[in-house]
Amino acid sequence: MRAGSLRERLRWLILGVLAVVLLPLGAYSFRRTVQEVGELSDGRLAQSARTLQVLVEKIGVDALKSQAMGQGVVVPIVPKATQELVLHGHTYESEVGFQVYDRSGHALLVTGNLAALPPPVPGSVGFHDVQLDHYHWRLFTLPVTAQGIVIRSAERNDSRRDITLALWLEHALPPLIALPVLALLVGWAVRRGLRPLDELAGTLARRQPGSHDTLAVDGAPRELEPVLSALNGQFARLEDALERERRFSADVAHELRTPLASTMINLENAEATRDTQDAAEALAGARQSLAALARRVEQLLSLARLESSSRSDQRTDVDVTAVAASVIEDMSLAIAESNVELDVSLADGPLTIRGYEVALATLLRNLLENALRHVPDGGTVQLAVGREPGYAVVDVIDSGEGIPPERRAAVFARFHREGASRGDGYGLGLSIVQRAAQLHDASIQLLDSPHGHGLRVCVRFPLRQPEAGVL
């Protein structure tokens, strides 16, 4: 399934974050507006009632009663749609009103819009809500005991809602209108912010195969620096892998040419001759060339497997003692046929390292094969696996001719042959040993044999951390 656009994802994420922040703020703002308008309107009702109290006290209750004549003075209310209201009043005038009653419940002064409202219940005081003519009204009742009157001021609740909505829209509508503009600006900002990615994609698209140029990290955005560094590292590893493949292909072509040519010549000679003895000798030569070819291919494959081990496998716990015992058992027939005495000394317990079992077995096998090949008939080879503080140590000592100190560094080169050997050596054994040692962070030394002649190969493997503290 194809992933969506990163630009679109960032744009919607930013807009989503804004919505998550702004919508609760809008809801909170509306709620606070309702509360503030309600409190302000209640305060206005209370203030209006107390203003009426002062006016009534100035006029006098008896004067109001004489004017009311038992029915009360009705204050006219101009309808909301009247032109006179526009000139001399306010649209909310019909939505507010007041009442003044005496202690007997007779109306003294009322507005026309509250004329049908029943008189207050004795003991009523403060704020409460009533319904009149399909409208909900908010009332404030103020008893004036000294004057023997009750004053009520009132306001329609829908008037409060209209005021609240008008205030909220006045503050919330501009941000709502600005949201589409904000979305466009966010899209532009995201495109501009992701421009370095487009430039990187263009650079990679223009990159020629086999290019050794690294991507410039200096001046790149901080977030792209790890990506560029990782790409440069990947390019370096890829180039290294390609170089190894090219070198391996060249080595294979070089090393297989001779045994293949020898095999073809022997087979052609066998076909061309009519002499049975000559044909048998030619076939024997072809068989020997094929055996040499098989041996050479096996060593090349071992080297190739070691080259790829660190890239394809994960390190595991490997017991050097157990692997050495297994290699000796596998090589028992070759050792018996070599006419060489093998002296083996293995550690009593396990020596655990972090590494690759196949690579370690390849290292030990090539050390033994190399030693057996360079020891004359009746000679000896010693294999010792032991422990030093923090290390597992493998020693292979042979009684052959040895290698002069000045030539020891060269023997690790591929296809380097040092002196005469008893077998079909191709100069790959110690190259394989060196590569396997590198995979295990091990050190390898070529030393003089302690017996006076011959070669000692010493490989030290770092023990696994818990093992390193055990002596």
C-alpha positions in Angstrom: 0.0 0.0 0.0 1.5 3.3 -1.1 2.0 5.8 1.7 0.5 9.3 1.5 2.4 12.5 0.7 4.6 13.8 3.5 3.6 17.3 2.6 -0.1 16.5 3.0 0.5 14.6 6.2 2.4 17.6 7.7 -0.2 20.0 6.5 -3.1 18.1 8.0 -1.1 17.4 11.2 -0.5 21.1 11.6 -4.1 22.0 10.9 -5.2 19.2 13.2 -3.0 20.6 16.0 -4.5 24.0 15.4 -8.0 22.6 15.5 -7.3 20.7 18.7 -6.1 23.9 20.3 -8.5 26.4 18.8 -11.8 24.4 19.1 -11.5 23.9 22.9 -10.4 27.5 23.2 -13.5 28.6 21.2 -15.8 26.4 23.3 -14.2 27.8 26.5 -14.5 31.3 25.2 -18.2 30.8 24.4 -18.9 29.4 27.8 -17.1 32.2 29.5 -19.0 34.7 27.3 -22.3 33.2 28.4 -21.2 33.4 32.1 -20.0 36.9 31.8 -23.1 38.1 29.9 -25.3 36.4 32.5 -23.5 38.0 35.4 -23.4 41.4 33.7 -27.1 41.2 32.9 -28.0 40.0 36.4 -26.0 42.9 37.8 -27.9 45.3 35.5 -31.2 43.9 36.7 -30.2 44.4 40.3 -29.0 47.9 39.6 -32.2 48.8 37.7 -34.3 47.5 40.7 -32.3 49.7 43.1 -32.6 52.7 40.8 -36.4 52.2 40.8 -36.3 52.0 44.6 -34.6 55.4 44.8 -37.0 56.9 42.3 -40.0 55.5 44.1 -38.7 56.8 47.4 -38.3 60.3 45.8 -41.8 60.3 44.3 -43.4 58.7 47.3 -45.5 55.5 47.5 -48.7 57.5 48.3 -48.2 59.6 45.1 -47.8 56.4 43.1 -50.9 54.9 44.6 -52.9 58.0 43.8 -51.8 57.8 40.3 -52.4 54.1 40.0 -56.0 54.3 41.2 -56.0 50.6 42.0 -54.9 49.5 38.6 -51.3 50.6 38.4 -49.5 52.9 36.0 -48.5 51.1 32.8 -45.3 52.2 31.1 -45.7 51.9 27.3 -43.2 49.7 25.4 -42.5 50.7 21.8 -42.6 47.6 19.5 -39.3 46.4 18.2 -40.0 47.1 14.5 -41.4 50.6 15.0 -39.5 53.4 13.2 -39.7 55.6 16.3 -37.7 53.0 18.1 -34.9 53.4 15.7 -34.9 57.2 16.2 -35.5 57.4 19.9 -34.8 54.0 21.5 -33.1 50.6 21.2 -34.1 47.3 19.7 -33.8 45.6 23.1 -36.2 47.9 24.7 -39.2 45.6 24.3 -37.2 42.7 26.0 -36.7 44.4 29.4 -39.2 45.6 31.9 -40.0 46.2 35.6 -42.9 46.1 38.1 -43.6 47.8 41.4 -46.2 46.3 43.8 -47.4 47.3 47.2 -47.5 44.8 50.1 -51.1 43.9 49.2 -50.0 42.7 45.8 -51.5 45.7 43.9 -49.5 47.0 40.9 -48.3 50.5 41.3 -46.0 50.8 38.2 -45.5 48.2 35.4 -44.1 48.1 31.9 -46.5 47.0 29.2 -44.6 43.8 28.3 -44.9 42.6 32.0 -48.5 43.6 32.6 -49.7 40.0 32.4 -47.1 38.7 34.8 -48.7 37.7 38.2 -47.7 39.6 41.3 -44.7 38.2 43.3 -45.3 35.5 45.8 -44.8 36.8 49.4 -41.3 36.1 50.5 -39.8 36.1 47.0 -36.3 37.7 46.8 -33.4 37.6 44.4 -33.1 36.0 41.0 -35.4 33.4 39.4 -36.8 32.5 36.0 -40.4 32.6 34.8 -42.3 32.0 31.5 -44.6 34.6 30.0 -46.1 34.6 26.5 -43.8 31.9 25.2 -40.7 33.7 26.4 -38.4 32.9 29.3 -37.7 35.9 31.6 -35.0 36.4 34.1 -36.5 38.3 37.2 -34.8 40.1 40.1 -37.1 40.7 43.1 -36.2 43.4 45.6 -38.5 43.8 48.7 -38.4 47.3 50.2 -39.7 46.7 53.7 -39.5 50.3 54.8 -41.8 51.5 52.0 -43.9 48.4 51.9 -43.3 47.7 48.3 -41.7 45.0 46.1 -39.8 45.9 43.0 -39.1 43.5 40.1 -36.8 44.0 37.1 -36.9 41.5 34.2 -35.1 40.6 31.0 -35.9 38.1 28.3 -33.4 35.2 28.2 -33.4 35.2 24.4 -32.1 38.7 24.5 -29.1 37.5 26.6 -28.5 34.7 24.0 -28.5 37.2 21.2 -26.0 39.4 23.0 -23.8 36.4 23.8 -23.9 35.1 20.2 -23.2 38.5 18.8 -20.2 38.9 21.1 -18.8 35.5 20.4 -19.2 35.8 16.6 -17.5 39.2 16.7 -14.5 37.6 18.3 -14.6 34.1 16.7 -15.7 34.8 13.2 -12.4 36.5 12.0 -10.3 33.4 13.1 -12.9 31.1 11.3 -12.6 33.1 8.2 -8.9 33.1 8.4 -8.7 29.3 8.6 -8.7 28.7 4.8 -6.0 31.4 4.4 -4.1 29.7 7.3 -4.4 26.4 5.5 -2.9 27.9 2.3 -0.1 29.5 4.3 0.6 26.2 6.1 0.8 24.4 2.8 3.3 27.0 1.5 5.4 26.8 4.6 5.4 23.0 4.5 6.5 23.1 0.8 9.3 25.6 1.6 10.4 23.7 4.7 10.6 20.4 2.7 12.6 22.0 -0.1 15.9 20.4 1.1 14.3 17.0 0.7 13.4 17.8 -2.9 17.0 19.0 -3.5 18.3 15.8 -2.0 16.1 13.7 -4.2 17.3 15.7 -7.2 20.9 15.2 -6.2 20.4 11.4 -5.8 18.6 11.3 -9.1 21.5 13.0 -10.9 24.1 10.8 -9.2 26.0 8.7 -11.7 26.6 5.0 -11.1 30.0 4.5 -9.6 30.3 8.0 -8.4 32.6 8.4 -5.4 31.3 11.9 -4.4 29.9 12.2 -0.9 26.8 14.2 -0.1 27.6 17.6 1.5 26.6 17.6 5.1 27.8 21.1 5.9 25.1 23.7 5.5 22.3 21.1 5.5 19.4 21.4 7.9 20.1 19.8 11.2 17.3 17.2 10.7 18.9 16.1 7.4 22.4 15.7 8.8 21.8 12.1 10.1 20.2 11.2 6.8 23.0 12.5 4.8 25.6 10.9 7.1 23.8 7.6 6.8 23.6 7.8 3.0 27.3 8.6 2.8 28.1 5.7 5.0 25.8 3.5 2.9 27.5 4.7 -0.3 30.9 3.9 1.3 29.8 0.4 2.3 28.3 -0.2 -1.1 31.5 0.9 -2.8 33.5 -1.3 -0.5 31.3 -4.2 -1.3 31.5 -3.6 -5.0 35.3 -3.3 -4.8 35.4 -6.6 -2.9 33.2 -8.2 -5.5 35.4 -6.9 -8.3 38.5 -8.1 -6.6 37.0 -11.5 -5.9 35.9 -11.8 -9.5 39.4 -10.9 -10.7 40.9 -13.4 -8.3 38.6 -16.1 -9.4 39.3 -15.5 -13.1 43.1 -15.4 -12.4 43.2 -18.5 -10.2 40.9 -20.8 -12.1 42.4 -20.2 -15.5 45.5 -22.4 -14.9 43.7 -25.5 -13.5 41.0 -25.3 -16.1 43.6 -25.0 -18.9 45.6 -27.9 -17.5 42.4 -30.0 -17.3 41.5 -29.2 -20.9 45.0 -30.1 -22.1 45.0 -33.4 -20.3 41.5 -34.3 -21.7 42.5 -33.3 -25.2 45.7 -35.5 -24.8 43.6 -38.4 -23.6 41.3 -38.1 -26.6 44.1 -37.7 -29.1 46.2 -40.7 -28.0 45.6 -44.3 -28.9 48.0 -45.6 -26.3 46.2 -46.8 -23.2 49.0 -45.9 -20.9 49.2 -42.4 -22.2 45.5 -42.0 -22.0 45.5 -43.2 -18.4 48.2 -40.7 -17.5 46.4 -37.9 -19.2 43.2 -38.7 -17.3 45.1 -38.9 -14.1 46.5 -35.5 -14.8 43.0 -34.2 -15.5 41.7 -35.7 -12.3 44.6 -34.1 -10.4 43.8 -30.7 -12.0 40.1 -31.0 -11.2 41.0 -31.9 -7.6 43.2 -28.8 -7.4 40.4 -26.8 -9.0 37.9 -28.0 -6.4 40.3 -27.1 -3.6 40.9 -23.7 -5.1 37.1 -23.1 -5.5 36.5 -24.2 -1.9 39.0 -21.7 -0.6 37.7 -18.9 -2.8 34.1 -19.6 -1.5 35.4 -19.7 2.1 36.9 -16.3 1.6 33.7 -15.0 0.0 31.6 -16.3 2.8 33.9 -14.6 5.3 33.7 -11.3 3.4 29.9 -11.4 3.7 29.6 -12.8 7.3 29.7 -9.4 9.1 27.0 -8.1 6.8 24.5 -10.9 6.9 24.9 -12.6 10.3 24.5 -11.5 13.9 27.2 -12.4 16.4 26.3 -15.2 18.8 28.0 -16.9 21.7 30.6 -19.4 20.4 32.7 -21.8 22.4 36.3 -21.9 21.0 37.1 -25.2 22.7 34.0 -26.9 21.2 34.6 -25.6 17.7 38.3 -26.7 17.8 37.3 -30.2 18.9 34.7 -30.3 16.1 37.3 -29.2 13.5 39.8 -31.8 14.6 37.2 -34.5 14.3 36.2 -33.4 10.8 39.9 -33.3 9.7 40.8 -36.6 11.3 41.1 -38.5 8.0 43.2 -35.8 6.4 45.4 -35.7 9.5 45.9 -39.4 9.4 46.8 -39.4 5.7 49.3 -36.5 6.2 52.0 -38.6 8.0 52.3 -35.7 10.5 51.9 -36.1 14.2 49.2 -33.7 15.6 49.5 -32.8 19.3 46.3 -31.3 20.7 45.8 -29.4 24.0 42.3 -28.0 24.7 41.1 -26.0 27.6 39.2 -27.8 30.3 36.2 -25.6 30.1 34.3 -23.6 27.5 35.9 -20.4 26.2 33.0 -18.2 25.0 33.5 -15.4 22.6 31.0 -13.3 20.6 31.4 -14.2 16.9 30.5 -16.5 14.1 30.8 -20.3 14.5 31.3 -21.0 10.7 34.0 -18.3 10.5 35.8 -19.6 13.6 35.8 -23.1 12.2 37.1 -21.8 8.9 40.0 -20.1 10.7 41.0 -23.2 12.7 40.7 -25.5 9.7 42.9 -23.2 7.5 45.5 -22.9 10.3 45.7 -26.6 10.6 45.8 -27.2 6.8 48.4 -24.6 6.3 50.6 -26.1 9.1 50.1 -29.7 7.8 51.1 -28.5 4.3 54.4 -27.0 5.3 55.6 -29.8 7.6 57.7 -32.6 6.1 56.8 -36.2 6.6 57.3 -37.3 10.2 57.0 -33.7 11.4 54.7 -32.4 14.2 52.0 -29.8 14.5 50.8 -28.6 17.9 47.3 -27.1 18.4 46.7 -25.5 21.8 43.5 -23.7 22.9 43.9 -22.0 26.2 43.0 -18.9 28.3 44.8 -15.7 29.1 43.3 -12.9 31.2 40.4 -11.6 29.0 41.3 -13.7 26.0 40.9 -17.1 24.4 44.2 -18.0 22.8 44.7 -20.4 19.9 48.3 -21.5 19.1 49.3 -23.6 16.1 53.0 -24.5 16.1 54.6 -26.5 13.3 58.1 -28.0 12.8 58.4 -26.8 9.2 60.9 -24.3 7.7 59.2 -21.3 9.2 59.0 -17.8 7.7 61.7 -15.2 8.1 60.5 -12.1 10.1 60.9 -9.7 7.2 58.5 -11.7 5.0 55.8 -12.4 7.6 53.7 -9.4 6.8 53.4 -10.4 3.1 52.0 -13.9 3.7 48.6 -12.5 4.5 48.2 -11.1 1.0 45.9 -13.2 -1.2 47.6 -15.8 -3.4 51.0 -15.2 -1.8 52.9 -18.5 -1.7 55.8 -18.8 0.8 58.4 -21.5 -0.1 57.6 -25.1 -1.0 54.7 -27.0 0.5 53.8 -30.6 0.5 50.3 -30.0 -1.0 48.4 -27.8 -3.4 48.6 -24.5 -1.6 47.3 -21.4 -3.4 48.2 -18.6 -1.0 44.7 -18.2 0.4 45.0 -20.0 3.7 46.4 -17.1 5.8 44.3 -14.5 4.0 41.2 -16.5 5.2 42.7 -16.7 8.7 43.3 -13.0 8.8 39.8 -12.1 7.6 38.2 -14.5 10.1 40.3 -13.0 12.9 39.1 -9.5 11.9 35.5 -10.6 12.1 36.1 -11.5 15.8 38.2 -8.5 16.7 41.0 -10.9 17.3 44.7 -10.2 16.9 47.0 -12.6 15.0 50.8 -12.9 15.3 53.4 -14.9 13.4 56.2 -15.9 15.7 59.2 -18.2 15.8 58.5 -21.7 17.0 59.6 -22.2 20.7 61.2 -25.5 19.5 63.9 -23.7 17.5 62.6 -24.1 14.0 59.1 -23.8 12.4 56.3 -21.2 12.8 54.0 -20.3 15.6 50.7 -18.7 14.7 49.0 -17.1 17.8 45.4 -15.8 17.6 43.9 -14.0 20.6 40.1 -13.7 20.8 38.4 -11.3 23.3 36.3 -13.3 25.7 32.7 -12.5 26.1 32.4 -9.9 28.9 31.2 -12.2 31.8 33.9 -14.7 30.7 36.6 -12.1 30.7 36.6 -11.7 34.5 37.1 -15.5 35.1 40.7 -16.5 35.3 
